[in-house]
Amino acid sequence: MDLFSRSWTALLAAVAALDDEDFAQPSGCRGWLVRDLVCHLVIDAQDVLITLVTPAEGEPTVDAATYWKTNDVPPTGEDPLDALIVRLAAAYEEPHLLKFHLDDVGSAAGRAAVLADPDVRVGTQDEVLTAGDYLTAYVLEWTLHHLDLGAHLPATATTEPPAEGLAAARALLERVAGAAFPASFSDRDALLIGTGRRAATEAEAGELGALAGKLPLHLG
C-alpha cells in the first residue's frame, strides 16, 4: 500500500512539474502525446476510486500478477477507447486545466488507497481481487507511465520513478512473464524491454535466452 502511494505521488509530482510545451511532445505510449497520457492518468485515478468502493463477494479470481492480461498486438492509439482519450485530452485545450483535474482526482485516489483495507475484496473488469493486490498491480502501471512521461523529453524535464517502485514493478512483470530478467538488466531496462517500449540489443537478446520468445508483454 505504501509503495502504491509513493509511486503515485512521484508520478503526480512529475506531471505537475511539466512545462506547457511538454504536453505537445510524444510520450512513451505509441500514438499518444504527453497530454493524452496525462488524460489517461485521470481515467486511471477514477478507476482506482471506483474499484476501491466496489466490494465483491466470493474468492479472488486474480491476484496482482494475473490481473494483467497480455496481448499479441501492441497498442497503436487507434483502439476506440485509446482514440477517445486523445479527443478528451484535446478538449482540455490548456495544460493547466488537465494538471488541475489530475491533481484533484489523483489526490483523492491517493487518499482512498491509504484508507483502504488491503484484505477487502473488490471487483473490477468482471474479476475479484483484494484491494492490496489491486493496488500492487497499479505500482506497475504508475511506474511504466512515469517512464512513458519522459520518454521523449529532455532529461531535465521530468524525474525517474522511485527506485523501490522500479524494483517492485520489475518483480511483478517477472511474475507476469513467468521468468526472471537477467541480473545484468537494470530495473528500468527490464521494464522497457519487457513491455516492448524499446527493443533489446543483440547482446541483451542473447542474455534473455528463452525469455526473449515471450517478449514483448503488451499489458492490458
C-alpha positions in Angstrom: 0.0 0.0 0.0 2.9 2.3 0.9 4.6 1.6 -2.4 1.4 2.5 -4.3 1.3 5.8 -2.6 5.0 6.6 -3.2 4.8 5.6 -6.9 1.6 7.6 -7.4 2.8 10.7 -5.5 6.0 10.7 -7.6 4.1 10.5 -10.8 1.7 13.3 -9.8 4.7 15.5 -8.9 6.3 14.7 -12.3 3.2 15.8 -14.2 2.9 18.9 -12.0 6.4 19.9 -12.9 5.9 19.7 -16.7 6.0 22.9 -18.8 3.1 23.6 -21.1 5.1 22.8 -24.2 5.9 19.3 -22.8 2.3 18.3 -23.2 2.5 18.5 -27.0 5.5 16.1 -27.1 5.3 12.4 -27.8 5.0 10.1 -24.8 6.3 6.5 -24.5 2.8 5.2 -25.3 2.6 4.7 -29.0 0.1 7.1 -30.6 -0.2 9.3 -27.6 1.2 12.7 -26.8 2.1 13.6 -23.2 -1.2 15.3 -22.8 -3.0 12.1 -23.9 -1.1 10.1 -21.3 -1.9 12.6 -18.6 -5.6 12.4 -19.6 -5.3 8.6 -19.3 -4.0 9.0 -15.8 -7.1 11.0 -14.9 -9.2 8.0 -16.1 -6.9 5.6 -14.1 -7.4 7.6 -11.0 -11.1 7.5 -11.4 -10.9 3.7 -11.9 -9.0 3.4 -8.6 -11.7 5.4 -6.8 -14.5 3.3 -8.3 -12.8 0.0 -7.7 -11.9 0.7 -4.0 -15.6 1.4 -3.3 -16.9 -1.6 -5.2 -17.0 -4.5 -2.7 -17.1 -8.1 -4.1 -18.1 -11.4 -2.7 -16.6 -14.8 -3.4 -13.0 -16.0 -3.7 -10.5 -13.8 -5.6 -10.3 -14.7 -9.3 -7.0 -12.9 -9.9 -4.0 -11.5 -7.9 -1.6 -8.6 -8.7 0.1 -10.6 -11.5 -2.9 -12.4 -13.1 -4.8 -9.1 -13.1 -2.7 -8.2 -16.1 -3.7 -9.7 -19.4 -1.2 -9.8 -22.2 -2.0 -9.0 -25.9 -0.1 -10.2 -29.0 -0.8 -6.9 -30.8 0.9 -3.7 -29.4 -1.3 -0.7 -28.8 -1.3 1.9 -31.6 -3.5 4.6 -30.1 -6.2 3.8 -32.7 -8.3 1.5 -30.4 -11.7 3.2 -29.8 -11.0 3.7 -26.1 -7.5 5.0 -26.8 -8.8 7.3 -29.5 -11.4 8.6 -27.1 -8.6 9.5 -24.7 -7.0 11.6 -27.4 -10.2 13.5 -28.0 -10.8 14.1 -24.3 -7.2 15.3 -23.8 -7.7 17.8 -26.7 -10.9 19.1 -25.1 -8.9 20.5 -22.1 -7.1 22.9 -24.5 -5.0 24.4 -21.7 -2.4 22.1 -20.0 -3.1 23.8 -16.6 -6.7 22.5 -16.7 -5.5 19.0 -17.3 -3.0 19.3 -14.5 -5.7 20.6 -12.2 -8.1 17.8 -12.9 -5.3 15.2 -12.4 -4.2 16.7 -9.1 -7.9 16.9 -7.9 -8.9 13.3 -8.8 -5.4 11.9 -8.3 -5.1 13.3 -4.8 -8.5 11.7 -3.9 -7.4 8.3 -5.3 -4.2 8.6 -3.3 -6.2 9.2 -0.1 -8.6 6.4 -0.9 -5.6 4.0 -1.3 -4.2 5.0 2.1 -7.6 4.4 3.8 -8.3 1.0 2.0 -8.2 -2.3 3.9 -5.8 -4.4 1.9 -7.7 -7.6 2.7 -11.1 -6.4 1.4 -12.2 -7.9 -1.8 -13.1 -5.6 -4.6 -14.5 -6.1 -8.1 -13.2 -4.7 -11.4 -13.4 -5.8 -15.0 -15.5 -8.8 -14.0 -12.8 -10.0 -11.7 -12.5 -10.3 -7.9 -9.2 -9.5 -6.0 -8.1 -8.0 -2.8 -7.6 -4.3 -2.5 -4.0 -4.9 -1.7 -3.4 -6.9 -4.8 -5.3 -4.3 -6.9 -3.1 -1.5 -5.6 0.1 -3.6 -6.0 -0.9 -4.2 -9.7 -1.1 -0.4 -10.1 2.5 0.1 -8.9 3.4 -1.5 -12.3 1.0 0.9 -14.1 2.3 4.0 -12.4 6.0 3.1 -12.9 5.6 2.3 -16.6 3.7 5.5 -17.2 6.2 7.5 -15.2 8.8 6.2 -17.7 6.4 7.0 -20.6 6.0 10.6 -19.4 9.6 11.5 -20.0 10.4 9.1 -22.9 10.9 11.9 -25.4 11.5 14.8 -23.1 14.9 16.3 -22.1 16.3 14.6 -19.0 15.8 17.8 -17.1 12.1 17.9 -17.9 11.0 15.1 -15.6 12.1 12.6 -13.0 12.7 8.9 -12.7 10.2 6.7 -10.8 11.2 5.9 -7.2 13.9 3.1 -7.1 11.7 0.9 -4.9 8.8 1.3 -7.4 11.1 0.3 -10.3 12.2 -2.8 -8.4 8.7 -3.8 -7.4 7.4 -3.2 -10.9 10.2 -5.4 -12.4 9.4 -8.2 -9.9 5.7 -8.1 -10.8 6.4 -8.1 -14.5 8.6 -11.1 -14.0 5.7 -12.9 -12.3 3.5 -12.0 -15.3 6.2 -13.3 -17.7 6.8 -16.4 -15.6 10.6 -15.9 -15.7 13.2 -13.5 -14.3 15.1 -11.0 -16.4 18.9 -11.3 -16.5 20.5 -9.9 -13.3 22.6 -7.6 -15.6 19.5 -5.7 -16.7 18.7 -2.6 -14.7 15.1 -2.4 -13.4 14.4 0.3 -15.9 15.7 -1.7 -18.9 13.9 -4.8 -17.8 10.6 -2.9 -17.8 11.2 -1.1 -21.1 12.4 -4.2 -23.0 9.8 -6.5 -21.3 6.9 -4.3 -22.4 8.2 -3.5 -25.8 8.9 0.1 -25.1 12.4 -0.4 -26.5 14.0 -3.2 -28.5 16.6 -5.4 -26.9 20.1 -5.1 -28.3 21.7 -8.2 -29.8 23.7 -8.7 -26.7 20.6 -8.2 -24.5 18.6 -10.6 -26.6 21.3 -13.2 -26.1 21.1 -12.8 -22.3 17.4 -13.1 -22.4 17.6 -16.6 -23.9 14.2 -18.4 -23.9 12.5 -15.5 -22.3 13.1 -13.5 -25.5 10.4 -15.6 -27.2 7.8 -14.5 -24.7 8.5 -10.8 -25.2 7.3 -8.1 -25.5 4.5 -8.3 -23.0 1.7 -5.9 -24.1 -0.2 -5.4 -20.9 -3.9 -4.7 -20.9 
